[in-house]
Amino acid sequence: MKIGGYEIHSIEGGSFSLDGGALYGIIPRPLWQKVSPPDSVNRVEVRLRSLLFVGRGRTILVDTGMGLNWSDKSREIYNYSYVENPIMESLKAQGFATEDITDVILSHLHFDHTGGAVVFENGVYRPQFPRAVYYIQKEQFEWAARPSGKDRGSYIEGTFMPLMEAGVMTLLDGYTRIDDEIELLVFNGHTKAQQLPRVFDERKSLFYAGDLFAFSYHIRPPCIMAYDLDPLTTLREKDEILTRAAAEGWIVFFQHDPQYTAVTIGK
C-alpha cells in the first residue's frame, strides 16, 4: 500500500499468548471465546505485528516486537516461541536490513512493543538498529522508569534504558508531526502517553491502533483490557477516534489481532 510519499509494509513478528480474561476485561468468556478460542490454561493468541513506512529518504519502523531476551520460564508462560528474531526475519524477507532503519517509533514501552529494540551481545545491550533514532513520549519514558504496582510487570528496563544510555532516544512532548504525512496521536487510557502514528495524504489515511484497539473486537466500547490504567479514559478515547475514523474513512491497522490486519470503520 502507498499513502503519500510512503510505501507501507506490515512486518510480522510472531505471536505470544495472554490470559483471555485480562484481554477482554468485563466481556464474559462465552462471548469472547467465539472469536478467540482459549487454550487449556485460558490463554489466547496475540500477534506481534509492526509497521514499516518507506519513503522520503527514511525507513521508519513502528514498534519492535518481543525480541530474543527471554528465559525459558517466561517463554513458557507467554507461549512465545522463536528460533531467530521474528521481526528481523520478516524485515529480511521483505528486503530490508537492520542498517536500513532510520527511525523507530515506539508506541509505548511495554515488553511486547519494545523487546526487539535492543540486542544482547557480549554481555551488554545495544540498539538493534544502529543507524536509527528512537522516539518515545517523555511522559511514557518517565512512567516506565517508575511504573505503578499495577503495571510494573509490563516494563523491562533492559529493553529501553540502553537506548537512552546510547544517546539514540528522542523524548517527545505530546502531539508530534514526524513530517507532513505522519503524525503521532497521544492516548492515556492504556498507559501514560501511548503514541500512535497516522500516515495520511489527501485521499487515504492509515491509523496504527497499538493497544487502543488490540483486537478488532476491542472496537466495541465496553471491551477494554484489564491491563489499561484508566478504563474510562480509554472509553472516551475510543469514542473520539472511532468517530473521526468513520467520518474520514480511515484504515485501522491492528498490531495484535490474529485474524485481521486492518479494517475500515463504519458509523
C-alpha positions as a LaTeX table, in Angstrom:
\begin{tabular}{lrrr}
\hline
Residue & $x$ (\AA) & $y$ (\AA) & $z$ (\AA) \\
\hline
Met1 & 0.00 & 0.00 & 0.00 \\
Lys2 & 1.15 & 3.54 & $-0.70$ \\
Ile3 & $-0.05$ & 6.65 & 1.10 \\
Gly4 & 1.50 & 9.96 & 0.18 \\
Gly5 & 5.25 & 9.55 & $-0.15$ \\
Tyr6 & 5.38 & 6.30 & 1.79 \\
Glu7 & 5.18 & 2.65 & 0.89 \\
Ile8 & 3.63 & 0.81 & 3.84 \\
His9 & 4.59 & $-2.73$ & 4.83 \\
Ser10 & 3.16 & $-4.99$ & 7.54 \\
Ile11 & 6.01 & $-6.66$ & 9.44 \\
Glu12 & 5.11 & $-9.91$ & 11.18 \\
Gly13 & 6.86 & $-10.56$ & 14.47 \\
Gly14 & 5.41 & $-13.90$ & 15.51 \\
Ser15 & 2.93 & $-14.34$ & 18.34 \\
Phe16 & 2.59 & $-14.94$ & 22.05 \\
Ser17 & $-0.35$ & $-15.64$ & 24.39 \\
Leu18 & $-2.09$ & $-13.76$ & 27.17 \\
Asp19 & $-4.92$ & $-14.58$ & 29.53 \\
Gly20 & $-8.23$ & $-14.18$ & 27.73 \\
Gly21 & $-10.00$ & $-12.65$ & 30.69 \\
Ala22 & $-7.32$ & $-9.95$ & 31.02 \\
Leu23 & $-7.52$ & $-9.16$ & 27.30 \\
Tyr24 & $-11.30$ & $-8.87$ & 27.17 \\
Gly25 & $-11.97$ & $-7.21$ & 30.52 \\
Ile26 & $-15.62$ & $-7.34$ & 31.56 \\
Ile27 & $-16.73$ & $-9.22$ & 28.43 \\
Pro28 & $-17.90$ & $-12.72$ & 29.52 \\
Arg29 & $-15.91$ & $-15.68$ & 28.25 \\
Pro30 & $-18.92$ & $-17.24$ & 26.43 \\
Leu31 & $-18.82$ & $-14.18$ & 24.15 \\
Trp32 & $-15.11$ & $-13.64$ & 23.57 \\
Gln33 & $-14.21$ & $-17.31$ & 23.18 \\
Lys34 & $-16.20$ & $-17.34$ & 19.93 \\
Val35 & $-13.60$ & $-15.07$ & 18.32 \\
Ser36 & $-10.57$ & $-16.02$ & 20.46 \\
Pro37 & $-10.67$ & $-19.72$ & 21.39 \\
Pro38 & $-8.53$ & $-20.14$ & 24.54 \\
Asp39 & $-6.05$ & $-22.92$ & 25.20 \\
Ser40 & $-6.20$ & $-25.27$ & 28.19 \\
Val41 & $-4.95$ & $-22.57$ & 30.57 \\
Asn42 & $-7.23$ & $-19.79$ & 29.25 \\
Arg43 & $-4.62$ & $-18.07$ & 27.06 \\
Val44 & $-5.44$ & $-16.62$ & 23.65 \\
Glu45 & $-3.13$ & $-15.91$ & 20.74 \\
Val46 & $-1.79$ & $-12.37$ & 20.36 \\
Arg47 & 0.02 & $-11.39$ & 17.16 \\
Leu48 & 3.13 & $-9.21$ & 17.12 \\
Arg49 & 2.72 & $-7.05$ & 14.04 \\
Ser50 & 4.73 & $-3.91$ & 13.27 \\
Leu51 & 4.52 & $-1.32$ & 10.52 \\
Leu52 & 7.21 & $-0.07$ & 8.17 \\
Phe53 & 6.98 & 3.28 & 6.36 \\
Val54 & 9.44 & 3.60 & 3.47 \\
Gly55 & 9.84 & 6.88 & 1.60 \\
Arg56 & 11.15 & 10.44 & 1.63 \\
Gly57 & 14.64 & 9.10 & 2.30 \\
Arg58 & 13.55 & 7.35 & 5.51 \\
Thr59 & 12.70 & 3.81 & 6.61 \\
Ile60 & 10.54 & 4.08 & 9.73 \\
Leu61 & 9.69 & 1.07 & 11.90 \\
Val62 & 6.77 & 1.25 & 14.32 \\
Asp63 & 7.31 & $-0.98$ & 17.38 \\
Thr64 & 9.77 & $-3.86$ & 17.57 \\
Gly65 & 8.00 & $-6.94$ & 18.98 \\
Met66 & 9.34 & $-9.00$ & 21.88 \\
Gly67 & 12.90 & $-9.69$ & 20.77 \\
Leu68 & 15.05 & $-12.60$ & 21.94 \\
Asn69 & 15.99 & $-11.87$ & 25.54 \\
Trp70 & 13.63 & $-14.28$ & 27.27 \\
Ser71 & 14.18 & $-17.02$ & 29.82 \\
Asp72 & 12.77 & $-20.49$ & 29.24 \\
Lys73 & 10.27 & $-19.89$ & 32.06 \\
Ser74 & 8.98 & $-16.64$ & 30.55 \\
Arg75 & 8.77 & $-18.17$ & 27.10 \\
Glu76 & 6.61 & $-20.92$ & 28.55 \\
Ile77 & 4.37 & $-18.51$ & 30.48 \\
Tyr78 & 3.76 & $-16.36$ & 27.40 \\
Asn79 & 3.77 & $-19.24$ & 24.91 \\
Tyr80 & 6.39 & $-17.34$ & 22.93 \\
Ser81 & 8.50 & $-19.43$ & 20.58 \\
Tyr82 & 11.25 & $-18.43$ & 18.18 \\
Val83 & 14.46 & $-19.63$ & 16.60 \\
Glu84 & 15.61 & $-16.37$ & 15.06 \\
Asn85 & 14.32 & $-12.88$ & 15.82 \\
Pro86 & 10.88 & $-12.80$ & 14.11 \\
Ile87 & 10.99 & $-9.07$ & 13.34 \\
Met88 & 14.45 & $-9.37$ & 11.80 \\
Glu89 & 13.39 & $-12.37$ & 9.72 \\
Ser90 & 10.32 & $-10.52$ & 8.44 \\
Leu91 & 12.35 & $-7.44$ & 7.54 \\
Lys92 & 14.92 & $-9.61$ & 5.76 \\
Ala93 & 12.20 & $-11.42$ & 3.81 \\
Gln94 & 10.97 & $-8.05$ & 2.51 \\
Gly95 & 14.46 & $-6.95$ & 1.53 \\
Phe96 & 15.42 & $-4.77$ & 4.50 \\
Ala97 & 18.39 & $-4.95$ & 6.88 \\
Thr98 & 18.82 & $-3.51$ & 10.37 \\
Glu99 & 21.08 & $-0.81$ & 8.93 \\
Asp100 & 18.26 & 0.38 & 6.65 \\
Ile101 & 16.08 & 1.55 & 9.55 \\
Thr102 & 16.44 & 5.30 & 10.07 \\
Asp103 & 13.71 & 5.84 & 12.68 \\
Val104 & 11.92 & 3.68 & 15.27 \\
Ile105 & 8.63 & 4.90 & 16.69 \\
Leu106 & 7.88 & 3.11 & 19.97 \\
Ser107 & 4.19 & 3.40 & 20.75 \\
His108 & 4.97 & 2.71 & 24.43 \\
Leu109 & 7.50 & 0.71 & 26.40 \\
His110 & 5.61 & $-2.47$ & 27.33 \\
Phe111 & 7.78 & $-5.51$ & 26.65 \\
Asp112 & 5.78 & $-6.70$ & 23.62 \\
His113 & 6.36 & $-3.38$ & 21.86 \\
Thr114 & 9.98 & $-2.63$ & 22.70 \\
Gly115 & 11.65 & $-6.02$ & 23.29 \\
Gly116 & 13.19 & $-6.03$ & 19.83 \\
Ala117 & 14.60 & $-2.51$ & 20.18 \\
Val118 & 17.81 & $-3.86$ & 21.66 \\
Val119 & 20.04 & $-6.88$ & 21.23 \\
Phe120 & 22.17 & $-8.56$ & 23.91 \\
Glu121 & 25.73 & $-9.16$ & 22.74 \\
Asn122 & 28.98 & $-9.74$ & 24.62 \\
Gly123 & 27.30 & $-9.20$ & 27.96 \\
Val124 & 25.73 & $-5.82$ & 27.14 \\
Tyr125 & 22.59 & $-4.47$ & 25.50 \\
Arg126 & 22.95 & $-2.30$ & 22.42 \\
Pro127 & 20.43 & $-0.76$ & 20.00 \\
Gln128 & 19.14 & $-3.32$ & 17.48 \\
Phe129 & 19.03 & $-0.69$ & 14.72 \\
Pro130 & 22.42 & 1.08 & 14.75 \\
Arg131 & 21.51 & 3.98 & 12.45 \\
Ala132 & 18.07 & 4.72 & 13.89 \\
Val133 & 16.70 & 7.46 & 16.09 \\
Tyr134 & 14.16 & 6.05 & 18.56 \\
Tyr135 & 11.11 & 8.13 & 19.50 \\
Ile136 & 9.05 & 7.84 & 22.70 \\
Gln137 & 6.88 & 10.23 & 24.67 \\
Lys138 & 8.72 & 11.79 & 27.61 \\
Glu139 & 5.81 & 11.06 & 29.95 \\
Gln140 & 5.78 & 7.39 & 28.92 \\
Phe141 & 9.53 & 7.07 & 29.45 \\
Glu142 & 9.29 & 8.59 & 32.91 \\
Trp143 & 6.37 & 6.32 & 33.77 \\
Ala144 & 8.20 & 3.23 & 32.53 \\
Ala145 & 11.22 & 4.13 & 34.67 \\
Arg146 & 8.95 & 4.30 & 37.75 \\
Pro147 & 5.82 & 2.25 & 36.96 \\
Ser148 & 2.95 & 1.61 & 39.32 \\
Gly149 & 2.43 & $-1.62$ & 41.20 \\
Lys150 & $-0.33$ & $-2.48$ & 38.72 \\
Asp151 & 1.78 & $-2.39$ & 35.58 \\
Arg152 & 5.34 & $-2.97$ & 36.80 \\
Gly153 & 5.41 & $-6.39$ & 35.15 \\
Ser154 & 4.76 & $-4.87$ & 31.73 \\
Tyr155 & 8.09 & $-3.00$ & 31.68 \\
Ile156 & 11.58 & $-4.46$ & 31.33 \\
Glu157 & 14.23 & $-1.78$ & 31.78 \\
Gly158 & 16.75 & $-3.70$ & 29.71 \\
Thr159 & 14.64 & $-3.12$ & 26.61 \\
Phe160 & 14.63 & 0.69 & 26.77 \\
Met161 & 17.18 & 2.12 & 29.23 \\
Pro162 & 20.08 & 1.06 & 26.95 \\
Leu163 & 18.59 & 3.27 & 24.22 \\
Met164 & 18.79 & 6.31 & 26.48 \\
Glu165 & 22.29 & 5.36 & 27.61 \\
Ala166 & 23.39 & 5.03 & 23.97 \\
Gly167 & 22.06 & 8.51 & 23.20 \\
Val168 & 19.69 & 7.34 & 20.44 \\
Met169 & 16.36 & 8.03 & 22.16 \\
Thr170 & 14.43 & 11.23 & 21.47 \\
Leu171 & 11.80 & 12.21 & 24.03 \\
Leu172 & 8.68 & 13.88 & 22.66 \\
Asp173 & 6.19 & 16.10 & 24.48 \\
Gly174 & 2.67 & 15.40 & 23.26 \\
Tyr175 & 1.28 & 15.52 & 19.74 \\
Thr176 & 4.09 & 15.44 & 17.17 \\
Arg177 & 4.37 & 15.63 & 13.40 \\
Ile178 & 7.21 & 13.41 & 12.17 \\
Asp179 & 6.79 & 15.05 & 8.77 \\
Asp180 & 3.96 & 16.44 & 6.63 \\
Glu181 & 2.37 & 12.99 & 6.27 \\
Ile182 & 2.96 & 11.25 & 9.61 \\
Glu183 & 1.56 & 12.43 & 12.92 \\
Leu184 & 1.73 & 10.88 & 16.39 \\
Leu185 & $-1.52$ & 10.96 & 18.37 \\
Val186 & $-1.26$ & 10.58 & 22.14 \\
Phe187 & $-3.57$ & 8.42 & 24.30 \\
Asn188 & $-3.62$ & 7.95 & 28.07 \\
Gly189 & $-6.09$ & 5.17 & 28.87 \\
His190 & $-3.98$ & 2.07 & 28.32 \\
Thr191 & $-0.84$ & 3.65 & 29.76 \\
Lys192 & 0.55 & 7.14 & 30.14 \\
Ala193 & 1.24 & 8.79 & 26.79 \\
Gln194 & 0.89 & 5.95 & 24.31 \\
Gln195 & 1.74 & 7.47 & 20.89 \\
Leu196 & 0.05 & 6.01 & 17.83 \\
Pro197 & 1.03 & 7.09 & 14.30 \\
Arg198 & $-1.28$ & 8.05 & 11.47 \\
Val199 & 0.07 & 8.28 & 7.93 \\
Phe200 & $-2.11$ & 10.22 & 5.52 \\
Asp201 & $-2.48$ & 12.13 & 2.29 \\
Glu202 & $-5.42$ & 13.92 & 0.66 \\
Arg203 & $-7.20$ & 10.64 & $-0.20$ \\
Lys204 & $-6.20$ & 7.97 & 2.33 \\
Ser205 & $-5.32$ & 7.60 & 5.97 \\
Leu206 & $-3.96$ & 4.67 & 7.98 \\
Phe207 & $-4.03$ & 4.62 & 11.79 \\
Tyr208 & $-1.85$ & 2.25 & 13.82 \\
Ala209 & $-4.14$ & 1.10 & 16.63 \\
Gly210 & $-1.49$ & $-0.24$ & 19.03 \\
Asp211 & $-3.11$ & $-1.10$ & 22.35 \\
Leu212 & $-6.01$ & 1.30 & 21.93 \\
Phe213 & $-7.66$ & $-1.48$ & 19.91 \\
Ala214 & $-5.57$ & $-4.59$ & 20.48 \\
Phe215 & $-8.06$ & $-6.76$ & 18.55 \\
Ser216 & $-10.87$ & $-5.81$ & 16.19 \\
Tyr217 & $-13.26$ & $-6.90$ & 18.97 \\
His218 & $-11.95$ & $-4.02$ & 21.11 \\
Ile219 & $-13.69$ & $-1.56$ & 18.82 \\
Arg220 & $-16.79$ & $-2.36$ & 20.91 \\
Pro221 & $-16.91$ & 0.38 & 23.58 \\
Pro222 & $-17.15$ & $-1.80$ & 26.72 \\
Cys223 & $-14.38$ & $-4.17$ & 25.60 \\
Ile224 & $-11.43$ & $-2.68$ & 27.48 \\
Met225 & $-8.42$ & $-4.69$ & 28.58 \\
Ala226 & $-7.81$ & $-5.26$ & 32.28 \\
Tyr227 & $-4.26$ & $-4.03$ & 31.61 \\
Asp228 & $-5.48$ & $-0.46$ & 30.99 \\
Leu229 & $-4.59$ & 2.02 & 33.73 \\
Asp230 & $-7.63$ & 4.25 & 33.19 \\
Pro231 & $-10.57$ & 2.40 & 31.57 \\
Leu232 & $-12.85$ & 5.45 & 31.48 \\
Thr233 & $-10.20$ & 7.42 & 29.61 \\
Thr234 & $-9.85$ & 4.50 & 27.17 \\
Leu235 & $-13.62$ & 4.56 & 26.67 \\
Arg236 & $-13.58$ & 8.27 & 25.83 \\
Glu237 & $-10.53$ & 7.96 & 23.57 \\
Lys238 & $-12.09$ & 5.07 & 21.64 \\
Asp239 & $-15.27$ & 7.05 & 21.04 \\
Glu240 & $-13.35$ & 10.11 & 19.83 \\
Ile241 & $-11.02$ & 8.27 & 17.47 \\
Leu242 & $-13.72$ & 5.97 & 16.05 \\
Thr243 & $-15.98$ & 8.94 & 15.33 \\
Arg244 & $-13.17$ & 10.59 & 13.40 \\
Ala245 & $-12.08$ & 7.36 & 11.68 \\
Ala246 & $-15.62$ & 6.68 & 10.46 \\
Ala247 & $-16.15$ & 10.25 & 9.27 \\
Glu248 & $-12.84$ & 10.39 & 7.38 \\
Gly249 & $-12.67$ & 6.80 & 6.09 \\
Trp250 & $-9.51$ & 5.77 & 7.92 \\
Ile251 & $-7.94$ & 2.34 & 7.64 \\
Val252 & $-7.28$ & 0.98 & 11.14 \\
Phe253 & $-4.24$ & $-1.32$ & 11.42 \\
Phe254 & $-4.24$ & $-3.92$ & 14.20 \\
Gln255 & $-0.98$ & $-4.80$ & 15.87 \\
His256 & $-2.26$ & $-7.79$ & 17.84 \\
Asp257 & $-5.32$ & $-9.28$ & 16.14 \\
Pro258 & $-4.65$ & $-12.87$ & 14.97 \\
Gln259 & $-7.32$ & $-12.72$ & 12.22 \\
Tyr260 & $-7.47$ & $-9.18$ & 10.89 \\
Thr261 & $-4.58$ & $-6.98$ & 9.86 \\
Ala262 & $-6.65$ & $-3.90$ & 9.05 \\
Val263 & $-10.24$ & $-2.73$ & 8.66 \\
Thr264 & $-12.20$ & 0.37 & 7.76 \\
Ile265 & $-14.67$ & 1.79 & 10.24 \\
Gly266 & $-18.37$ & 2.35 & 9.65 \\
Lys267 & $-20.66$ & 4.63 & 11.60 \\
\hline
\end{tabular}
